[in-house]
Amino acid sequence: MTIANIPCYNRETTTGANALPGTNPDEDAAASKAQNSPERQQAVNTVLERVAGAHPRTTLLDMRSYLCPAGTYQAQLGGVTMRPDGIHFAEAGGRAWWQHFATELESRFGPQLPVNSISQ
Protein backbone atom coordinates (compact mmCIF):
# COMPACT_ATOMS: atom_id res chain seq x y z
CA MET A 1 0.00 0.00 0.00
CA THR A 2 1.14 3.52 -0.69
CA ILE A 3 -0.08 6.57 1.18
CA ALA A 4 0.43 10.01 -0.35
CA ASN A 5 1.37 12.85 1.93
CA ILE A 6 -0.37 16.18 1.49
CA PRO A 7 1.18 19.06 -0.41
CA CYS A 8 1.13 22.72 0.46
CA TYR A 9 -2.04 24.53 -0.52
CA ASN A 10 -2.99 28.02 -1.61
CA ARG A 11 -6.73 27.96 -1.05
CA GLU A 12 -8.33 31.31 -1.71
CA THR A 13 -11.38 32.53 0.17
CA THR A 14 -14.27 32.91 -2.26
CA THR A 15 -16.74 35.74 -2.00
CA GLY A 16 -19.53 37.25 -4.03
CA ALA A 17 -20.44 35.56 -7.30
CA ASN A 18 -17.59 33.04 -6.95
CA ALA A 19 -18.81 31.69 -3.61
CA LEU A 20 -20.89 28.55 -3.42
CA PRO A 21 -24.53 29.22 -2.48
CA GLY A 22 -24.98 29.13 1.27
CA THR A 23 -21.26 29.57 2.00
CA ASN A 24 -20.55 31.44 5.20
CA PRO A 25 -17.68 33.86 4.37
CA ASP A 26 -16.22 33.68 7.89
CA GLU A 27 -16.23 29.88 7.91
CA ASP A 28 -14.73 29.79 4.41
CA ALA A 29 -11.95 32.18 5.46
CA ALA A 30 -11.22 30.03 8.53
CA ALA A 31 -11.16 26.85 6.42
CA SER A 32 -8.79 28.48 3.92
CA LYS A 33 -6.48 29.61 6.70
CA ALA A 34 -6.43 26.13 8.25
CA GLN A 35 -5.85 24.33 4.94
CA ASN A 36 -3.05 26.74 3.98
CA SER A 37 -1.29 26.41 7.35
CA PRO A 38 2.20 24.86 7.00
CA GLU A 39 2.01 23.74 10.65
CA ARG A 40 -1.26 21.90 10.04
CA GLN A 41 0.11 20.34 6.86
CA GLN A 42 3.21 19.12 8.70
CA ALA A 43 1.10 17.70 11.53
CA VAL A 44 -1.01 15.71 9.03
CA ASN A 45 2.10 14.52 7.20
CA THR A 46 3.70 13.45 10.47
CA VAL A 47 0.68 11.25 11.21
CA LEU A 48 0.81 9.80 7.68
CA GLU A 49 4.53 9.05 8.08
CA ARG A 50 3.85 7.27 11.38
CA VAL A 51 1.06 5.19 9.85
CA ALA A 52 3.24 4.19 6.90
CA GLY A 53 6.13 3.37 9.24
CA ALA A 54 3.97 1.23 11.50
CA HIS A 55 2.60 -1.01 8.76
CA PRO A 56 4.78 -3.44 6.81
CA ARG A 57 4.57 -3.11 3.03
CA THR A 58 3.23 0.44 3.37
CA THR A 59 5.18 3.29 1.80
CA LEU A 60 4.76 7.03 1.55
CA LEU A 61 4.50 8.84 -1.79
CA ASP A 62 6.10 12.25 -1.33
CA MET A 63 3.73 14.59 -3.17
CA ARG A 64 4.78 17.54 -1.06
CA SER A 65 8.39 17.61 -2.25
CA TYR A 66 7.27 17.49 -5.87
CA LEU A 67 4.41 20.01 -5.68
CA CYS A 68 5.98 22.37 -3.16
CA PRO A 69 9.64 22.98 -4.02
CA ALA A 70 11.30 24.74 -1.09
CA GLY A 71 8.11 24.10 0.90
CA THR A 72 5.99 26.70 -0.87
CA TYR A 73 3.01 26.52 -3.21
CA GLN A 74 3.79 26.82 -6.91
CA ALA A 75 0.96 27.37 -9.40
CA GLN A 76 3.29 26.15 -12.16
CA LEU A 77 6.09 23.61 -12.30
CA GLY A 78 8.29 23.46 -15.36
CA GLY A 79 5.89 25.73 -17.22
CA VAL A 80 2.90 23.45 -16.50
CA THR A 81 -0.09 24.85 -14.59
CA MET A 82 -0.50 22.37 -11.74
CA ARG A 83 -3.18 23.58 -9.30
CA PRO A 84 -4.60 26.88 -10.50
CA ASP A 85 -7.04 27.18 -7.58
CA GLY A 86 -4.35 26.21 -5.08
CA ILE A 87 -5.92 22.81 -4.40
CA HIS A 88 -7.15 20.82 -7.41
CA PHE A 89 -5.10 19.69 -10.38
CA ALA A 90 -5.57 21.26 -13.77
CA GLU A 91 -5.79 18.65 -16.54
CA ALA A 92 -2.18 19.30 -17.61
CA GLY A 93 -1.11 19.31 -13.96
CA GLY A 94 -2.67 15.90 -13.39
CA ARG A 95 -0.84 14.53 -16.43
CA ALA A 96 2.44 16.01 -15.17
CA TRP A 97 1.84 14.45 -11.73
CA TRP A 98 1.30 11.00 -13.26
CA GLN A 99 4.36 11.37 -15.49
CA HIS A 100 6.44 12.32 -12.48
CA PHE A 101 5.25 9.48 -10.23
CA ALA A 102 4.59 6.71 -12.80
CA THR A 103 8.07 5.21 -12.57
CA GLU A 104 8.00 5.26 -8.78
CA LEU A 105 4.56 3.66 -8.65
CA GLU A 106 5.53 1.01 -11.20
CA SER A 107 8.60 0.17 -9.11
CA ARG A 108 6.30 -0.39 -6.13
CA PHE A 109 3.43 -2.18 -7.87
CA GLY A 110 4.90 -3.49 -11.11
CA PRO A 111 3.80 -2.55 -14.61
CA GLN A 112 0.17 -3.45 -13.86
CA LEU A 113 -0.78 -0.65 -11.50
CA PRO A 114 -3.75 -1.90 -9.42
CA VAL A 115 -6.16 0.84 -10.47
CA ASN A 116 -9.12 -0.95 -8.93
CA SER A 117 -7.59 -0.25 -5.52
CA ILE A 118 -6.88 3.43 -6.10
CA SER A 119 -9.22 5.77 -4.29
CA GLN A 120 -10.79 8.18 -6.76
N, C-alpha and C positions, 0 to 999 in steps of 0.2 A: 504494500500500500504506500502511496505517496500523498503527503499532505503539503499543500502550498501555503507558504506564509503570506501575510498580507503586505501589500505595497504601501507607500505613502499615498495620500489622497489630496485632492485640491477641490473639495466639494464647495460649491458656491451656494449661498443662500438665495433662494428664488423668491421674487416678490412680483406683485402686479400680475400682468397677463401671463407671465412665465410660471407662476405658481400653480400647483395642482389645486383643484377646487377643494375647499375645506381645510387647506393647510394653514396652520397657525404659524404666523411669521416668527414669533418668539421661540416656539418649539423647533422650527426648522433651523433657525440660527444656532440654537443650542446643539442640535444634532450635527450640523456642519462643523461646529467648533470641536465637538467630541471626535468625530470621524477624522478630522484633519490633525488631531493632536499626535505629535510624534511619541509622547510618553504613553498614550493609550495604545498606539500601534505597536510599540516595543513590548508592552505588557502582554498583548494578545500573542505576539510572536514568541515571547518567552514561554507561554503556556503551550503553544504548538510545538516548539522545540522539545519541551519536556515530554509531551505525549509521544512524539516520534521517537525520542530516546528511550522511552519506557516500553516500547512494543517492538519485539523482534520483527524484522522484515518490513519495517516502516521507515520511510525516509522523508526528508523535507525538501521540497522544491523551492529554491530561493528566488521567488518572484521579486522580492523587494530590491535585491541588488541589481537586477536587470532593469526594472522600471523606475528605480529611484537612484540613479548614479549620485554619489556623494550624499545620499540620504535625503534628497529633495525631489519633489515632483517635477517631472518634465513632460510637457504636452507633446513634445516630439522627441524621437530618438532616431538618429541617423537620417533625418529628413522625413521620417514617417510619423504622421499624427497618430498617437497611441490612444490617449484617453482625453478627448476634447472637453468633456464635462468634468474632468478631474476624477472620475470614478470608472465609467464604462468604456470598454474598448470600441474604437472606431473599427470599421471593417478592415481597413489596411493594418491597423494596430493589432487586431486579433491574428491576422495572417503573420505579421512580424513576430508576435509572441510564439505562435506554433513553430515557425521556422527556427526561432532561437532555441526552444526547448525540445524540439522533435528528437534530436540526437540523444539528448540526456534521457528522455522518456523511453526511447527505444532501447537504450542500454540497460534500463531498469526492467522493462517489460518484454523486450524482444520486438521483432518487426511487426508482430500482430498486437498492436496496442489494444487492450481490452476496453473498447469504447462502451460496451454495455455496462461497465462498472464505473464510468465517469459521471459524476453528478453534473447535471446540466441545468 
